[in-house]
């Protein structure tokens, strides 16, 4: 009986719809995916977090202020960004886009 249950679960999971590839629809989403792709490369000490120094080095030359990026991603306010925080932030892309536009409007 246990074997049949296991086979049923495997069959059901194989038929379930997959999430599929994530395709960014906006420039902000594309940049957010870029941070996720570079996360491990930027995590110099390998502790699983991006601190302010690592973030600043990774963002150098991009025009994105590290403090603003840290403030957006670091939702638990511990001074570092975990991979989970970075992943969750992707769902907040419209908010990030609004912040960037607001900052740009303030500079004009």
C-alpha positions, 0 to 999 in steps of 0.5 A, a space after each residue: 500500500 505504501 508503494 502505491 501511495 508513493 507512486 501516486 504522489 510521484 505521478 501527481 507531482 509529474 503532472 503538476 504545472 511547473 513555474 517555468 522560467 522567470 522572464 523579466 518584463 521591466 528593466 528593474 526586474 532584469 536588474 533584480 534578477 541580475 543581483 540574484 545571479 551575482 549574489 554568490 559572486 558578490 558574497 566575498 566572505 561566503 557567509 550567505 549574506 551581502 553586507 554594505 561593503 560587498 554590495 557597494 563593491 558589486 554595485 560600483 559603476 552602476 549608478 545605484 546607491 548601495 544605501 538605497 539598495 540595502 534599505 530596499 532589500 534588507 527587510 529585517 534591518 540586520 544590515 545585510 541582505 540574505 539570499 531569501 530577502 533578495 528572492 522575496 524582493 523580486 516580487 516587489 519589483 513595482 515598488 522598486 521601480 516607483 522608488 527609482 522613478 521618484 528618486 530620478 524625479 527628485 534630481 530634476 
